[in-house]
Amino acid sequence: MKAIQNLKGMLKNRHLALAVTDAAMGEVLCQLAYKSVWFGSSVQKVGRLFASSKTCSACGYVHHNLALSDRTWVCAGCGTRHQRDWNAAKNIEAEALRLAFA
């Protein structure tokens, strides 16, 4: 319990927060990598600046003015209605597959 409290304190320090969260994400990636070998699969990283939420998963149109508070949006290119998180998940999967088999 004390370790969790210390972690919360370190995350409040703006100088330490990035390093602490990077280390935790690094551990998650290590866990995913070795467990994927157990199940005969692989892990593919997608760039953090990939516009997964703003890109229409149906036609590829990019909605540049999408605000973080917009949870749903309608594509101006094809008219498809998107729920932001589901759309992002579809785009991340497609990008990971593209990178893996490129």
N, CA, C and O atoms as a GROMACS GRO file, in nm:
protein
  408
    1MET      N    1   0.082  -0.120   0.000
    1MET     CA    2   0.000   0.000   0.000
    1MET      C    3   0.086   0.126   0.000
    1MET      O    4   0.054   0.224  -0.067
    2LYS      N    5   0.196   0.122   0.076
    2LYS     CA    6   0.284   0.239   0.081
    2LYS      C    7   0.346   0.269  -0.055
    2LYS      O    8   0.364   0.385  -0.091
    3ALA      N    9   0.380   0.164  -0.131
    3ALA     CA   10   0.438   0.184  -0.264
    3ALA      C   11   0.340   0.255  -0.356
    3ALA      O   12   0.380   0.339  -0.437
    4ILE      N   13   0.212   0.222  -0.344
    4ILE     CA   14   0.110   0.288  -0.426
    4ILE      C   15   0.100   0.435  -0.389
    4ILE      O   16   0.087   0.520  -0.477
    5GLN      N   17   0.105   0.466  -0.259
    5GLN     CA   18   0.099   0.605  -0.216
    5GLN      C   19   0.221   0.682  -0.267
    5GLN      O   20   0.208   0.796  -0.310
    6ASN      N   21   0.339   0.620  -0.262
    6ASN     CA   22   0.459   0.686  -0.313
    6ASN      C   23   0.450   0.710  -0.463
    6ASN      O   24   0.495   0.813  -0.512
    7LEU      N   25   0.392   0.616  -0.535
    7LEU     CA   26   0.374   0.631  -0.678
    7LEU      C   27   0.281   0.749  -0.709
    7LEU      O   28   0.308   0.828  -0.799
    8LYS      N   29   0.172   0.760  -0.633
    8LYS     CA   30   0.080   0.871  -0.652
    8LYS      C   31   0.149   1.004  -0.626
    8LYS      O   32   0.125   1.102  -0.698
    9GLY      N   33   0.236   1.008  -0.525
    9GLY     CA   34   0.311   1.129  -0.496
    9GLY      C   35   0.408   1.164  -0.607
    9GLY      O   36   0.422   1.281  -0.642
   10MET      N   37   0.474   1.062  -0.664
   10MET     CA   38   0.568   1.088  -0.773
   10MET      C   39   0.495   1.137  -0.897
   10MET      O   40   0.549   1.218  -0.972
   11LEU      N   41   0.372   1.088  -0.919
   11LEU     CA   42   0.297   1.132  -1.036
   11LEU      C   43   0.252   1.277  -1.023
   11LEU      O   44   0.229   1.343  -1.124
   12LYS      N   45   0.241   1.327  -0.901
   12LYS     CA   46   0.204   1.468  -0.880
   12LYS      C   47   0.321   1.561  -0.910
   12LYS      O   48   0.301   1.678  -0.940
   13ASN      N   49   0.443   1.508  -0.903
   13ASN     CA   50   0.563   1.588  -0.932
   13ASN      C   51   0.580   1.592  -1.084
   13ASN      O   52   0.607   1.490  -1.146
   14ARG      N   53   0.566   1.710  -1.143
   14ARG     CA   54   0.568   1.719  -1.288
   14ARG      C   55   0.702   1.678  -1.349
   14ARG      O   56   0.708   1.644  -1.467
   15HIS      N   57   0.810   1.682  -1.271
   15HIS     CA   58   0.940   1.641  -1.322
   15HIS      C   59   0.955   1.489  -1.325
   15HIS      O   60   1.027   1.435  -1.409
   16LEU      N   61   0.887   1.421  -1.234
   16LEU     CA   62   0.897   1.275  -1.226
   16LEU      C   63   0.785   1.203  -1.299
   16LEU      O   64   0.802   1.087  -1.338
   17ALA      N   65   0.672   1.268  -1.319
   17ALA     CA   66   0.553   1.201  -1.370
   17ALA      C   67   0.577   1.132  -1.504
   17ALA      O   68   0.537   1.017  -1.523
   18LEU      N   69   0.642   1.201  -1.596
   18LEU     CA   70   0.665   1.142  -1.728
   18LEU      C   71   0.754   1.019  -1.720
   18LEU      O   72   0.726   0.917  -1.784
   19ALA      N   73   0.860   1.027  -1.643
   19ALA     CA   74   0.950   0.912  -1.629
   19ALA      C   75   0.880   0.794  -1.564
   19ALA      O   76   0.900   0.680  -1.604
   20VAL      N   77   0.798   0.821  -1.463
   20VAL     CA   78   0.727   0.714  -1.393
   20VAL      C   79   0.625   0.648  -1.485
   20VAL      O   80   0.617   0.525  -1.490
   21THR      N   81   0.548   0.728  -1.556
   21THR     CA   82   0.448   0.669  -1.645
   21THR      C   83   0.513   0.597  -1.762
   21THR      O   84   0.461   0.495  -1.808
   22ASP      N   85   0.625   0.647  -1.812
   22ASP     CA   86   0.698   0.577  -1.919
   22ASP      C   87   0.748   0.442  -1.872
   22ASP      O   88   0.741   0.344  -1.945
   23ALA      N   89   0.799   0.436  -1.749
   23ALA     CA   90   0.850   0.311  -1.695
   23ALA      C   91   0.737   0.210  -1.681
   23ALA      O   92   0.755   0.091  -1.710
   24ALA      N   93   0.620   0.255  -1.636
   24ALA     CA   94   0.507   0.165  -1.620
   24ALA      C   95   0.461   0.113  -1.757
   24ALA      O   96   0.430  -0.005  -1.771
   25MET      N   97   0.456   0.199  -1.856
   25MET     CA   98   0.414   0.156  -1.989
   25MET      C   99   0.519   0.061  -2.048
   25MET      O  100   0.484  -0.033  -2.119
   26GLY      N  101   0.644   0.085  -2.018
   26GLY     CA  102   0.748  -0.007  -2.063
   26GLY      C  103   0.729  -0.146  -2.005
   26GLY      O  104   0.749  -0.246  -2.074
   27GLU      N  105   0.689  -0.153  -1.880
   27GLU     CA  106   0.663  -0.282  -1.815
   27GLU      C  107   0.542  -0.350  -1.879
   27GLU      O  108   0.543  -0.471  -1.900
   28VAL      N  109   0.439  -0.274  -1.910
   28VAL     CA  110   0.321  -0.330  -1.976
   28VAL      C  111   0.361  -0.388  -2.111
   28VAL      O  112   0.318  -0.497  -2.147
   29LEU      N  113   0.442  -0.315  -2.186
   29LEU     CA  114   0.487  -0.365  -2.317
   29LEU      C  115   0.570  -0.491  -2.304
   29LEU      O  116   0.556  -0.583  -2.385
   30CYS      N  117   0.656  -0.497  -2.203
   30CYS     CA  118   0.736  -0.619  -2.180
   30CYS      C  119   0.645  -0.738  -2.148
   30CYS      O  120   0.666  -0.848  -2.200
   31GLN      N  121   0.546  -0.716  -2.064
   31GLN     CA  122   0.453  -0.822  -2.028
   31GLN      C  123   0.375  -0.870  -2.151
   31GLN      O  124   0.360  -0.990  -2.174
   32LEU      N  125   0.327  -0.775  -2.230
   32LEU     CA  126   0.254  -0.811  -2.352
   32LEU      C  127   0.342  -0.890  -2.448
   32LEU      O  128   0.298  -0.988  -2.508
   33ALA      N  129   0.466  -0.847  -2.464
   33ALA     CA  130   0.557  -0.912  -2.559
   33ALA      C  131   0.584  -1.056  -2.520
   33ALA      O  132   0.575  -1.145  -2.605
   34TYR      N  133   0.616  -1.081  -2.393
   34TYR     CA  134   0.650  -1.219  -2.359
   34TYR      C  135   0.526  -1.308  -2.350
   34TYR      O  136   0.534  -1.427  -2.379
   35LYS      N  137   0.411  -1.251  -2.311
   35LYS     CA  138   0.289  -1.333  -2.307
   35LYS      C  139   0.235  -1.360  -2.447
   35LYS      O  140   0.170  -1.463  -2.469
   36SER      N  141   0.260  -1.271  -2.540
   36SER     CA  142   0.215  -1.297  -2.677
   36SER      C  143   0.288  -1.416  -2.736
   36SER      O  144   0.232  -1.489  -2.818
   37VAL      N  145   0.413  -1.437  -2.696
   37VAL     CA  146   0.489  -1.554  -2.742
   37VAL      C  147   0.423  -1.682  -2.692
   37VAL      O  148   0.417  -1.782  -2.763
   38TRP      N  149   0.373  -1.679  -2.569
   38TRP     CA  150   0.304  -1.796  -2.514
   38TRP      C  151   0.186  -1.839  -2.601
   38TRP      O  152   0.160  -1.958  -2.618
   39PHE      N  153   0.116  -1.740  -2.655
   39PHE     CA  154  -0.006  -1.768  -2.730
   39PHE      C  155   0.016  -1.767  -2.881
   39PHE      O  156  -0.080  -1.775  -2.957
   40GLY      N  157   0.141  -1.757  -2.923
   40GLY     CA  158   0.171  -1.763  -3.065
   40GLY      C  159   0.128  -1.640  -3.142
   40GLY      O  160   0.096  -1.649  -3.261
   41SER      N  161   0.126  -1.524  -3.077
   41SER     CA  162   0.088  -1.401  -3.146
   41SER      C  163   0.203  -1.300  -3.136
   41SER      O  164   0.314  -1.336  -3.094
   42SER      N  165   0.178  -1.177  -3.172
   42SER     CA  166   0.282  -1.076  -3.166
   42SER      C  167   0.221  -0.942  -3.123
   42SER      O  168   0.100  -0.925  -3.124
   43VAL      N  169   0.307  -0.849  -3.086
   43VAL     CA  170   0.266  -0.715  -3.046
   43VAL      C  171   0.320  -0.618  -3.150
   43VAL      O  172   0.438  -0.623  -3.185
   44GLN      N  173   0.234  -0.531  -3.198
   44GLN     CA  174   0.275  -0.431  -3.296
   44GLN      C  175   0.248  -0.292  -3.238
   44GLN      O  176   0.134  -0.261  -3.204
   45LYS      N  177   0.351  -0.210  -3.227
   45LYS     CA  178   0.334  -0.074  -3.178
   45LYS      C  179   0.287   0.017  -3.292
   45LYS      O  180   0.335   0.007  -3.405
   46VAL      N  181   0.194   0.105  -3.258
   46VAL     CA  182   0.144   0.206  -3.352
   46VAL      C  183   0.188   0.341  -3.298
   46VAL      O  184   0.180   0.365  -3.177
   47GLY      N  185   0.233   0.429  -3.385
   47GLY     CA  186   0.282   0.560  -3.342
   47GLY      C  187   0.179   0.637  -3.260
   47GLY      O  188   0.060   0.635  -3.291
   48ARG      N  189   0.225   0.704  -3.156
   48ARG     CA  190   0.131   0.774  -3.067
   48ARG      C  191   0.067   0.895  -3.134
   48ARG      O  192  -0.035   0.944  -3.084
   49LEU      N  193   0.122   0.945  -3.243
   49LEU     CA  194   0.063   1.058  -3.312
   49LEU      C  195  -0.029   1.015  -3.427
   49LEU      O  196  -0.080   1.100  -3.500
   50PHE      N  197  -0.051   0.885  -3.442
   50PHE     CA  198  -0.142   0.834  -3.544
   50PHE      C  199  -0.283   0.885  -3.512
   50PHE      O  200  -0.331   0.867  -3.401
   51ALA      N  201  -0.349   0.947  -3.608
   51ALA     CA  202  -0.481   1.010  -3.588
   51ALA      C  203  -0.592   0.906  -3.588
   51ALA      O  204  -0.676   0.906  -3.678
   52SER      N  205  -0.593   0.819  -3.490
   52SER     CA  206  -0.689   0.709  -3.489
   52SER      C  207  -0.832   0.754  -3.465
   52SER      O  208  -0.925   0.695  -3.521
   53SER      N  209  -0.854   0.855  -3.384
   53SER     CA  210  -0.989   0.902  -3.355
   53SER      C  211  -1.045   0.989  -3.466
   53SER      O  212  -1.166   0.991  -3.488
   54LYS      N  213  -0.959   1.061  -3.534
   54LYS     CA  214  -1.002   1.160  -3.633
   54LYS      C  215  -1.018   1.104  -3.774
   54LYS      O  216  -1.071   1.172  -3.862
   55THR      N  217  -0.974   0.980  -3.796
   55THR     CA  218  -0.980   0.919  -3.929
   55THR      C  219  -1.101   0.828  -3.940
   55THR      O  220  -1.124   0.744  -3.853
   56CYS      N  221  -1.178   0.845  -4.045
   56CYS     CA  222  -1.295   0.760  -4.068
   56CYS      C  223  -1.247   0.618  -4.101
   56CYS      O  224  -1.168   0.599  -4.192
   57SER      N  225  -1.296   0.520  -4.026
   57SER     CA  226  -1.254   0.382  -4.050
   57SER      C  227  -1.320   0.324  -4.174
   57SER      O  228  -1.279   0.218  -4.221
   58ALA      N  229  -1.421   0.390  -4.227
   58ALA     CA  230  -1.489   0.341  -4.347
   58ALA      C  231  -1.424   0.392  -4.475
   58ALA      O  232  -1.404   0.314  -4.569
   59CYS      N  233  -1.391   0.523  -4.481
   59CYS     CA  234  -1.341   0.579  -4.607
   59CYS      C  235  -1.204   0.645  -4.598
   59CYS      O  236  -1.143   0.674  -4.700
   60GLY      N  237  -1.154   0.669  -4.476
   60GLY     CA  238  -1.022   0.728  -4.460
   60GLY      C  239  -1.020   0.879  -4.450
   60GLY      O  240  -0.913   0.938  -4.436
   61TYR      N  241  -1.136   0.943  -4.455
   61TYR     CA  242  -1.143   1.089  -4.441
   61TYR      C  243  -1.092   1.128  -4.302
   61TYR      O  244  -1.123   1.062  -4.204
   62VAL      N  245  -1.014   1.237  -4.295
   62VAL     CA  246  -0.961   1.284  -4.166
   62VAL      C  247  -1.037   1.409  -4.124
   62VAL      O  248  -1.038   1.509  -4.196
   63HIS      N  249  -1.100   1.403  -4.007
   63HIS     CA  250  -1.177   1.514  -3.950
   63HIS      C  251  -1.082   1.594  -3.860
   63HIS      O  252  -1.066   1.563  -3.742
   64HIS      N  253  -1.020   1.697  -3.917
   64HIS     CA  254  -0.916   1.773  -3.847
   64HIS      C  255  -0.968   1.855  -3.730
   64HIS      O  256  -0.892   1.881  -3.636
   65ASN      N  257  -1.093   1.895  -3.731
   65ASN     CA  258  -1.147   1.982  -3.626
   65ASN      C  259  -1.219   1.906  -3.515
   65ASN      O  260  -1.298   1.966  -3.443
   66LEU      N  261  -1.193   1.779  -3.500
   66LEU     CA  262  -1.258   1.699  -3.397
   66LEU      C  263  -1.202   1.735  -3.260
   66LEU      O  264  -1.081   1.723  -3.237
   67ALA      N  265  -1.288   1.779  -3.170
   67ALA     CA  266  -1.246   1.815  -3.034
   67ALA      C  267  -1.244   1.691  -2.946
   67ALA      O  268  -1.314   1.593  -2.974
   68LEU      N  269  -1.167   1.695  -2.840
   68LEU     CA  270  -1.158   1.582  -2.748
   68LEU      C  271  -1.292   1.554  -2.682
   68LEU      O  272  -1.321   1.440  -2.646
   69SER      N  273  -1.375   1.655  -2.665
   69SER     CA  274  -1.506   1.638  -2.603
   69SER      C  275  -1.609   1.576  -2.698
   69SER      O  276  -1.715   1.532  -2.653
   70ASP      N  277  -1.580   1.572  -2.828
   70ASP     CA  278  -1.672   1.511  -2.925
   70ASP      C  279  -1.664   1.360  -2.915
   70ASP      O  280  -1.563   1.301  -2.954
   71ARG      N  281  -1.768   1.297  -2.862
   71ARG     CA  282  -1.768   1.152  -2.842
   71ARG      C  283  -1.822   1.079  -2.965
   71ARG      O  284  -1.789   0.962  -2.987
   72THR      N  285  -1.903   1.146  -3.045
   72THR     CA  286  -1.951   1.090  -3.171
   72THR      C  287  -1.935   1.195  -3.280
   72THR      O  288  -1.934   1.315  -3.252
   73TRP      N  289  -1.922   1.150  -3.404
   73TRP     CA  290  -1.911   1.241  -3.517
   73TRP      C  291  -1.955   1.172  -3.644
   73TRP      O  292  -1.953   1.049  -3.655
   74VAL      N  293  -1.996   1.253  -3.740
   74VAL     CA  294  -2.041   1.201  -3.870
   74VAL      C  295  -1.936   1.238  -3.974
   74VAL      O  296  -1.897   1.355  -3.985
   75CYS      N  297  -1.892   1.141  -4.050
   75CYS     CA  298  -1.790   1.162  -4.152
   75CYS      C  299  -1.844   1.249  -4.265
   75CYS      O  300  -1.951   1.222  -4.320
   76ALA      N  301  -1.770   1.354  -4.299
   76ALA     CA  302  -1.809   1.442  -4.409
   76ALA      C  303  -1.784   1.374  -4.544
   76ALA      O  304  -1.840   1.415  -4.646
   77GLY      N  305  -1.700   1.273  -4.545
   77GLY     CA  306  -1.668   1.204  -4.670
   77GLY      C  307  -1.771   1.102  -4.712
   77GLY      O  308  -1.807   1.095  -4.830
   78CYS      N  309  -1.819   1.022  -4.616
   78CYS     CA  310  -1.911   0.914  -4.654
   78CYS      C  311  -2.041   0.912  -4.572
   78CYS      O  312  -2.131   0.834  -4.602
   79GLY      N  313  -2.051   0.996  -4.470
   79GLY     CA  314  -2.173   1.004  -4.390
   79GLY      C  315  -2.184   0.901  -4.279
   79GLY      O  316  -2.287   0.894  -4.212
   80THR      N  317  -2.082   0.821  -4.258
   80THR     CA  318  -2.085   0.720  -4.152
   80THR      C  319  -2.080   0.789  -4.016
   80THR      O  320  -2.001   0.881  -3.994
   81ARG      N  321  -2.165   0.743  -3.924
   81ARG     CA  322  -2.167   0.796  -3.788
   81ARG      C  323  -2.070   0.713  -3.704
   81ARG      O  324  -2.079   0.590  -3.702
   82HIS      N  325  -1.978   0.780  -3.635
   82HIS     CA  326  -1.875   0.710  -3.557
   82HIS      C  327  -1.886   0.740  -3.408
   82HIS      O  328  -1.913   0.854  -3.368
   83GLN      N  329  -1.865   0.638  -3.328
   83GLN     CA  330  -1.843   0.656  -3.185
   83GLN      C  331  -1.691   0.662  -3.172
   83GLN      O  332  -1.622   0.571  -3.217
   84ARG      N  333  -1.640   0.766  -3.112
   84ARG     CA  334  -1.498   0.798  -3.115
   84ARG      C  335  -1.407   0.680  -3.077
   84ARG      O  336  -1.312   0.650  -3.149
   85ASP      N  337  -1.434   0.614  -2.965
   85ASP     CA  338  -1.345   0.508  -2.917
   85ASP      C  339  -1.349   0.384  -3.006
   85ASP      O  340  -1.245   0.324  -3.033
   86TRP      N  341  -1.468   0.346  -3.053
   86TRP     CA  342  -1.478   0.229  -3.142
   86TRP      C  343  -1.408   0.256  -3.274
   86TRP      O  344  -1.340   0.170  -3.329
   87ASN      N  345  -1.426   0.378  -3.324
   87ASN     CA  346  -1.360   0.415  -3.449
   87ASN      C  347  -1.208   0.409  -3.434
   87ASN      O  348  -1.138   0.358  -3.521
   88ALA      N  349  -1.159   0.462  -3.321
   88ALA     CA  350  -1.015   0.461  -3.295
   88ALA      C  351  -0.964   0.317  -3.286
   88ALA      O  352  -0.856   0.286  -3.338
   89ALA      N  353  -1.038   0.230  -3.220
   89ALA     CA  354  -0.997   0.090  -3.207
   89ALA      C  355  -0.986   0.022  -3.344
   89ALA      O  356  -0.892  -0.052  -3.370
   90LYS      N  357  -1.083   0.048  -3.430
   90LYS     CA  358  -1.079  -0.010  -3.566
   90LYS      C  359  -0.957   0.042  -3.643
   90LYS      O  360  -0.890  -0.035  -3.712
   91ASN      N  361  -0.930   0.172  -3.631
   91ASN     CA  362  -0.817   0.231  -3.703
   91ASN      C  363  -0.683   0.182  -3.650
   91ASN      O  364  -0.589   0.160  -3.727
   92ILE      N  365  -0.672   0.164  -3.519
   92ILE     CA  366  -0.548   0.114  -3.459
   92ILE      C  367  -0.524  -0.030  -3.504
   92ILE      O  368  -0.411  -0.067  -3.536
   93GLU      N  369  -0.629  -0.110  -3.506
   93GLU     CA  370  -0.614  -0.249  -3.553
   93GLU      C  371  -0.568  -0.251  -3.699
   93GLU      O  372  -0.477  -0.326  -3.735
   94ALA      N  373  -0.631  -0.169  -3.783
   94ALA     CA  374  -0.595  -0.166  -3.924
   94ALA      C  375  -0.450  -0.118  -3.944
   94ALA      O  376  -0.377  -0.172  -4.028
   95GLU      N  377  -0.409  -0.018  -3.868
   95GLU     CA  378  -0.272   0.034  -3.880
   95GLU      C  379  -0.170  -0.069  -3.831
   95GLU      O  380  -0.064  -0.084  -3.892
   96ALA      N  381  -0.202  -0.138  -3.723
   96ALA     CA  382  -0.111  -0.242  -3.671
   96ALA      C  383  -0.094  -0.354  -3.774
   96ALA      O  384   0.017  -0.403  -3.795
   97LEU      N  385  -0.202  -0.394  -3.836
   97LEU     CA  386  -0.193  -0.498  -3.940
   97LEU      C  387  -0.115  -0.449  -4.060
   97LEU      O  388  -0.036  -0.524  -4.119
   98ARG      N  389  -0.137  -0.323  -4.098
   98ARG     CA  390  -0.062  -0.267  -4.211
   98ARG      C  391   0.087  -0.266  -4.181
   98ARG      O  392   0.168  -0.303  -4.266
   99LEU      N  393   0.124  -0.224  -4.060
   99LEU     CA  394   0.267  -0.219  -4.022
   99LEU      C  395   0.328  -0.359  -4.013
   99LEU      O  396   0.442  -0.380  -4.051
  100ALA      N  397   0.250  -0.453  -3.961
  100ALA     CA  398   0.301  -0.588  -3.943
  100ALA      C  399   0.327  -0.660  -4.075
  100ALA      O  400   0.420  -0.740  -4.085
  101PHE      N  401   0.246  -0.632  -4.175
  101PHE     CA  402   0.256  -0.702  -4.301
  101PHE      C  403   0.308  -0.616  -4.416
  101PHE      O  404   0.296  -0.654  -4.532
  102ALA      N  405   0.364  -0.502  -4.382
  102ALA     CA  406   0.419  -0.412  -4.485
  102ALA      C  407   0.555  -0.458  -4.533
  102ALA      O  408   0.615  -0.395  -4.620
   0.00000   0.00000   0.00000
